[in-house]
Amino acid sequence: MSDDDAKQAYWRHIRRLTFAMTLVIAGFTMLLPVFMPALNAYRFMRFPLGYFLAGNASLFALAILLYAFFGGQQRSDRAHNVTLQF
């Protein structure tokens, strides 16, 4: 495998990872408001569930996705033998 092929494979993997995470974030932020009226029928800690999920769970989910993206990036770096250079 040539150096250019290795670089293309690395960036192809990074683009797929970025696209997948963007789809998950977009799906979460677009689908949650659709289901909010139905979720508001339930309560969690005296708050309507839809309100609670929109305010708190979305931030938690974003933090989890950021951690997952970082882990995927690290795995890709190791698999393609990429080191950080300054």
PEMORA-V183134 format. One record per backbone hydrogen bond with DSSP energy under -1.0 kcal/mol. CO is the residue of the C=O (numbers start at 1). NH is the residue of the N-H. E is the energy in kcal/mol with one decimal. If there is no record, write none. Layout:
co/nh/e
CO/NH/E
CO/NH/E
This chain:
co/nh/e
2/6/-2.1
3/7/-2.2
4/8/-2.5
5/9/-2.3
6/10/-2.3
7/11/-2.6
8/12/-2.2
9/13/-2.0
10/14/-2.2
11/15/-2.6
12/16/-2.1
13/17/-2.4
14/18/-2.6
15/19/-2.7
16/20/-2.6
17/21/-2.3
18/22/-2.4
19/23/-2.3
20/24/-2.1
21/25/-2.4
22/26/-2.7
23/27/-2.8
24/28/-2.5
25/29/-2.6
26/30/-1.9
27/31/-2.6
28/32/-1.7
31/35/-1.5
35/39/-2.3
36/40/-2.3
39/42/-1.8
42/49/-2.8
44/47/-1.6
47/44/-2.9
48/52/-2.5
49/53/-2.8
50/54/-2.3
51/55/-2.2
52/56/-2.8
52/57/-1.0
53/58/-1.7
56/60/-2.0
57/61/-3.0
58/62/-2.1
59/63/-2.0
60/64/-2.2
61/65/-2.5
62/66/-2.3
63/67/-2.1
64/68/-2.4
65/69/-2.6
66/70/-2.3
67/71/-2.3
68/72/-2.4
69/73/-2.5
70/74/-2.3
71/75/-2.4
72/76/-2.2
73/77/-2.4
74/78/-2.4
75/79/-2.5
76/80/-2.1
77/82/-2.9
